[in-house]
Amino acid sequence: MDVVQLLQRQFIDYMTSLYREAYLDDQFTQLQKLADESSPDFVYEVVTLFFQDSEKLIENLAKALEQPVVDFNQVSNHAHQFKGSSSSIGANKVKNICVMFRGYCEEKNRDACLTCLQNLRQEYIVLKKKFEYLFKLEQEIVNNGGTIPTMD
């Protein structure tokens, strides 16, 4: 087995684990299908934008929850926005935390919202590391003259 085949096998195994462990869902597969020869870095660019926007959303959630009187509608709106962006890239675990977050906003449960924020930060960091490794694998495959395997 040559280097490219080994890297492609690693890529497939890693992608399979991301789906099996529910970090990603089928929406990520749909996102990958949108990339083509005219925009080969499409997924990387979309995911990079997601992480940039997520930093701001996490900051906005934290600021809103630090207020003496929490505006739960505002917190819910930030969580809803985060849910939408995470759904669009197939970030399943992040999306699920956002759904819980909105439920706690409806209950006006500040402590549960703060716990959700902590969980969201943690899951965000894990997801970011997983994507960094995925993109590193993709780059190694391309640098060695291979093509990125598709997941069907």
CYANA upper distance limits for C-alpha pairs under 8 A (distance plus 0.5 A):
  1 MET  CA      5 GLN  CA      6.51
  1 MET  CA      6 LEU  CA      6.91
  2 ASP  CA      6 LEU  CA      6.72
  3 VAL  CA      7 LEU  CA      6.63
  3 VAL  CA    144 ASN  CA      8.03
  4 VAL  CA      8 GLN  CA      6.52
  4 VAL  CA    141 ILE  CA      6.37
  4 VAL  CA    144 ASN  CA      6.74
  4 VAL  CA    145 GLY  CA      7.85
  4 VAL  CA    146 GLY  CA      6.22
  5 GLN  CA      9 ARG  CA      6.58
  6 LEU  CA     10 GLN  CA      6.73
  7 LEU  CA     11 PHE  CA      6.58
  7 LEU  CA    137 LEU  CA      7.48
  7 LEU  CA    140 GLU  CA      7.93
  7 LEU  CA    141 ILE  CA      6.53
  8 GLN  CA     12 ILE  CA      6.71
  8 GLN  CA    141 ILE  CA      7.28
  8 GLN  CA    148 ILE  CA      7.41
  8 GLN  CA    149 PRO  CA      6.91
  9 ARG  CA     13 ASP  CA      6.61
 10 GLN  CA     14 TYR  CA      6.46
 10 GLN  CA    137 LEU  CA      8.44
 11 PHE  CA     15 MET  CA      6.54
 11 PHE  CA    134 LEU  CA      7.76
 11 PHE  CA    137 LEU  CA      6.91
 11 PHE  CA    138 GLU  CA      7.89
 11 PHE  CA    149 PRO  CA      8.11
 12 ILE  CA     16 THR  CA      6.51
 12 ILE  CA    149 PRO  CA      7.57
 12 ILE  CA    151 MET  CA      7.88
 13 ASP  CA     17 SER  CA      6.75
 14 TYR  CA     18 LEU  CA      6.82
 14 TYR  CA    134 LEU  CA      8.08
 15 MET  CA     19 TYR  CA      6.98
 15 MET  CA    134 LEU  CA      8.34
 15 MET  CA    151 MET  CA      8.43
 16 THR  CA     20 ARG  CA      6.52
 17 SER  CA     21 GLU  CA      6.30
 18 LEU  CA     22 ALA  CA      6.64
 18 LEU  CA     23 TYR  CA      5.70
 18 LEU  CA     24 LEU  CA      6.23
 19 TYR  CA     23 TYR  CA      6.50
 19 TYR  CA     24 LEU  CA      5.57
 19 TYR  CA     25 ASP  CA      6.56
 22 ALA  CA     92 ASN  CA      6.69
 22 ALA  CA     93 LYS  CA      7.12
 23 TYR  CA     91 ALA  CA      6.42
 23 TYR  CA     92 ASN  CA      5.87
 23 TYR  CA     93 LYS  CA      6.02
 23 TYR  CA    127 LEU  CA      7.71
 24 LEU  CA     28 PHE  CA      6.92
 24 LEU  CA     90 GLY  CA      5.62
 24 LEU  CA     91 ALA  CA      5.48
 24 LEU  CA     92 ASN  CA      5.65
 24 LEU  CA     93 LYS  CA      8.03
 25 ASP  CA     29 THR  CA      7.97
 25 ASP  CA     90 GLY  CA      5.45
 25 ASP  CA     91 ALA  CA      7.25
 25 ASP  CA     92 ASN  CA      6.28
 26 ASP  CA     30 GLN  CA      6.96
 26 ASP  CA     90 GLY  CA      6.95
 27 GLN  CA     31 LEU  CA      6.70
 27 GLN  CA     87 SER  CA      7.68
 27 GLN  CA     88 SER  CA      7.07
 27 GLN  CA     89 ILE  CA      6.62
 27 GLN  CA     90 GLY  CA      4.99
 28 PHE  CA     32 GLN  CA      6.75
 28 PHE  CA     88 SER  CA      8.16
 28 PHE  CA     89 ILE  CA      5.69
 28 PHE  CA     90 GLY  CA      4.93
 28 PHE  CA     91 ALA  CA      8.07
 29 THR  CA     33 LYS  CA      6.90
 29 THR  CA     90 GLY  CA      8.42
 29 THR  CA    151 MET  CA      7.77
 29 THR  CA    152 ASP  CA      8.44
 30 GLN  CA     34 LEU  CA      7.25
 31 LEU  CA     35 ALA  CA      7.77
 31 LEU  CA     43 VAL  CA      7.12
 31 LEU  CA     88 SER  CA      8.45
 31 LEU  CA     89 ILE  CA      7.10
 32 GLN  CA     42 PHE  CA      8.49
 32 GLN  CA     43 VAL  CA      6.61
 34 LEU  CA     42 PHE  CA      8.04
 35 ALA  CA     39 SER  CA      6.23
 35 ALA  CA     40 PRO  CA      6.07
 35 ALA  CA     41 ASP  CA      7.65
 35 ALA  CA     42 PHE  CA      5.82
 35 ALA  CA     43 VAL  CA      7.11
 36 ASP  CA     40 PRO  CA      5.88
 36 ASP  CA     42 PHE  CA      8.45
 41 ASP  CA     45 GLU  CA      6.57
 42 PHE  CA     46 VAL  CA      6.66
 43 VAL  CA     47 VAL  CA      6.52
 44 TYR  CA     48 THR  CA      6.47
 44 TYR  CA    135 PHE  CA      7.84
 45 GLU  CA     49 LEU  CA      6.70
 46 VAL  CA     50 PHE  CA      6.71
 46 VAL  CA     89 ILE  CA      8.22
 47 VAL  CA     51 PHE  CA      6.84
 47 VAL  CA     89 ILE  CA      7.36
 48 THR  CA     52 GLN  CA      6.81
 49 LEU  CA     53 ASP  CA      6.57
 50 PHE  CA     54 SER  CA      6.41
 50 PHE  CA     85 SER  CA      7.11
 50 PHE  CA     86 SER  CA      7.88
 50 PHE  CA     89 ILE  CA      8.41
 51 PHE  CA     55 GLU  CA      6.81
 51 PHE  CA    128 LYS  CA      7.94
 52 GLN  CA     56 LYS  CA      7.48
 53 ASP  CA     57 LEU  CA      6.78
 54 SER  CA     58 ILE  CA      6.50
 54 SER  CA     82 PHE  CA      7.37
 55 GLU  CA     59 GLU  CA      6.73
 56 LYS  CA     60 ASN  CA      6.57
 57 LEU  CA     61 LEU  CA      6.58
 57 LEU  CA     78 HIS  CA      6.84
 57 LEU  CA     79 ALA  CA      8.38
 57 LEU  CA     82 PHE  CA      7.19
 58 ILE  CA     62 ALA  CA      6.65
 58 ILE  CA    117 LEU  CA      8.05
 58 ILE  CA    121 ARG  CA      7.73
 59 GLU  CA     63 LYS  CA      6.67
 60 ASN  CA     64 ALA  CA      6.57
 60 ASN  CA     78 HIS  CA      7.69
 61 LEU  CA     65 LEU  CA      6.70
 61 LEU  CA     75 VAL  CA      6.39
 61 LEU  CA     78 HIS  CA      6.89
 61 LEU  CA     79 ALA  CA      7.98
 61 LEU  CA    117 LEU  CA      7.90
 62 ALA  CA     66 GLU  CA      6.70
 62 ALA  CA    117 LEU  CA      7.78
 63 LYS  CA     67 GLN  CA      7.24
 64 ALA  CA     70 VAL  CA      6.83
 64 ALA  CA     71 ASP  CA      7.44
 64 ALA  CA     74 GLN  CA      7.79
 64 ALA  CA     75 VAL  CA      6.71
 65 LEU  CA     70 VAL  CA      6.23
 65 LEU  CA     71 ASP  CA      8.42
 65 LEU  CA     75 VAL  CA      7.79
 65 LEU  CA    110 ARG  CA      7.73
 65 LEU  CA    113 CYS  CA      8.31
 65 LEU  CA    114 LEU  CA      7.67
 66 GLU  CA     70 VAL  CA      7.85
 70 VAL  CA    110 ARG  CA      8.22
 71 ASP  CA     75 VAL  CA      6.97
 72 PHE  CA     76 SER  CA      6.38
 72 PHE  CA    105 CYS  CA      5.79
 72 PHE  CA    106 GLU  CA      7.82
 72 PHE  CA    108 LYS  CA      6.72
 73 ASN  CA     77 ASN  CA      6.61
 73 ASN  CA    105 CYS  CA      7.67
 74 GLN  CA     78 HIS  CA      6.84
 75 VAL  CA     79 ALA  CA      6.70
 75 VAL  CA    102 ARG  CA      8.43
 75 VAL  CA    105 CYS  CA      7.44
 76 SER  CA     80 HIS  CA      6.44
 76 SER  CA    101 PHE  CA      7.82
 76 SER  CA    102 ARG  CA      5.63
 76 SER  CA    105 CYS  CA      6.26
 76 SER  CA    106 GLU  CA      8.34
 77 ASN  CA     81 GLN  CA      6.65
 78 HIS  CA     82 PHE  CA      6.69
 79 ALA  CA     83 LYS  CA      6.51
 79 ALA  CA     98 CYS  CA      5.90
 79 ALA  CA     99 VAL  CA      8.17
 79 ALA  CA    101 PHE  CA      7.02
 79 ALA  CA    102 ARG  CA      6.74
 80 HIS  CA     84 GLY  CA      6.73
 80 HIS  CA     98 CYS  CA      7.32
 80 HIS  CA     99 VAL  CA      8.17
 80 HIS  CA    102 ARG  CA      7.53
 81 GLN  CA     85 SER  CA      6.84
 82 PHE  CA     86 SER  CA      6.52
 82 PHE  CA     95 LYS  CA      7.94
 82 PHE  CA     98 CYS  CA      7.25
 83 LYS  CA     87 SER  CA      6.44
 83 LYS  CA     94 VAL  CA      7.84
 83 LYS  CA     95 LYS  CA      5.31
 83 LYS  CA     96 ASN  CA      8.23
 83 LYS  CA     98 CYS  CA      5.79
 83 LYS  CA     99 VAL  CA      7.39
 84 GLY  CA     88 SER  CA      6.70
 84 GLY  CA     95 LYS  CA      8.11
 85 SER  CA     89 ILE  CA      7.32
 86 SER  CA     90 GLY  CA      6.67
 86 SER  CA     91 ALA  CA      5.46
 86 SER  CA     92 ASN  CA      7.70
 86 SER  CA     94 VAL  CA      6.84
 86 SER  CA     95 LYS  CA      5.97
 87 SER  CA     91 ALA  CA      6.37
 87 SER  CA     92 ASN  CA      7.27
 87 SER  CA     95 LYS  CA      6.40
 91 ALA  CA     95 LYS  CA      6.65
 91 ALA  CA    127 LEU  CA      8.32
 92 ASN  CA     96 ASN  CA      6.71
 93 LYS  CA     97 ILE  CA      6.86
 93 LYS  CA    123 GLU  CA      7.70
 94 VAL  CA     98 CYS  CA      6.86
 94 VAL  CA    120 LEU  CA      6.95
 94 VAL  CA    123 GLU  CA      6.80
 94 VAL  CA    124 TYR  CA      7.31
 95 LYS  CA     99 VAL  CA      6.88
 96 ASN  CA    100 MET  CA      6.94
 97 ILE  CA    101 PHE  CA      6.52
 97 ILE  CA    116 CYS  CA      7.23
 97 ILE  CA    119 ASN  CA      7.93
 97 ILE  CA    120 LEU  CA      6.85
 98 CYS  CA    102 ARG  CA      6.75
 98 CYS  CA    116 CYS  CA      8.47
 98 CYS  CA    120 LEU  CA      8.16
 99 VAL  CA    103 GLY  CA      7.01
100 MET  CA    104 TYR  CA      6.90
100 MET  CA    116 CYS  CA      8.00
101 PHE  CA    105 CYS  CA      6.83
101 PHE  CA    112 ALA  CA      8.40
101 PHE  CA    113 CYS  CA      6.42
101 PHE  CA    116 CYS  CA      6.36
101 PHE  CA    117 LEU  CA      8.28
102 ARG  CA    106 GLU  CA      6.85
103 GLY  CA    107 GLU  CA      7.00
104 TYR  CA    108 LYS  CA      6.52
104 TYR  CA    109 ASN  CA      5.84
104 TYR  CA    110 ARG  CA      8.10
104 TYR  CA    112 ALA  CA      6.73
104 TYR  CA    113 CYS  CA      6.42
105 CYS  CA    109 ASN  CA      6.68
105 CYS  CA    110 ARG  CA      8.09
105 CYS  CA    113 CYS  CA      7.37
109 ASN  CA    113 CYS  CA      6.70
110 ARG  CA    114 LEU  CA      6.64
111 ASP  CA    115 THR  CA      6.79
112 ALA  CA    116 CYS  CA      6.59
113 CYS  CA    117 LEU  CA      6.60
114 LEU  CA    118 GLN  CA      6.80
115 THR  CA    119 ASN  CA      6.73
116 CYS  CA    120 LEU  CA      6.42
117 LEU  CA    121 ARG  CA      6.63
118 GLN  CA    122 GLN  CA      6.78
119 ASN  CA    123 GLU  CA      6.55
120 LEU  CA    124 TYR  CA      6.40
121 ARG  CA    125 ILE  CA      6.80
122 GLN  CA    126 VAL  CA      6.87
123 GLU  CA    127 LEU  CA      6.51
124 TYR  CA    128 LYS  CA      6.55
125 ILE  CA    129 LYS  CA      6.80
126 VAL  CA    130 LYS  CA      6.75
127 LEU  CA    131 PHE  CA      6.68
128 LYS  CA    132 GLU  CA      6.61
129 LYS  CA    133 TYR  CA      6.76
130 LYS  CA    134 LEU  CA      6.70
131 PHE  CA    135 PHE  CA      6.56
132 GLU  CA    136 LYS  CA      6.60
133 TYR  CA    137 LEU  CA      6.68
134 LEU  CA    138 GLU  CA      6.80
135 PHE  CA    139 GLN  CA      6.60
136 LYS  CA    140 GLU  CA      6.72
137 LEU  CA    141 ILE  CA      6.77
138 GLU  CA    142 VAL  CA      6.81
138 GLU  CA    148 ILE  CA      6.79
139 GLN  CA    143 ASN  CA      6.43
140 GLU  CA    144 ASN  CA      6.66
141 ILE  CA    145 GLY  CA      7.06
141 ILE  CA    146 GLY  CA      5.61
141 ILE  CA    147 THR  CA      6.94
141 ILE  CA    148 ILE  CA      7.21
142 VAL  CA    146 GLY  CA      5.53
142 VAL  CA    147 THR  CA      6.47
142 VAL  CA    148 ILE  CA      7.76
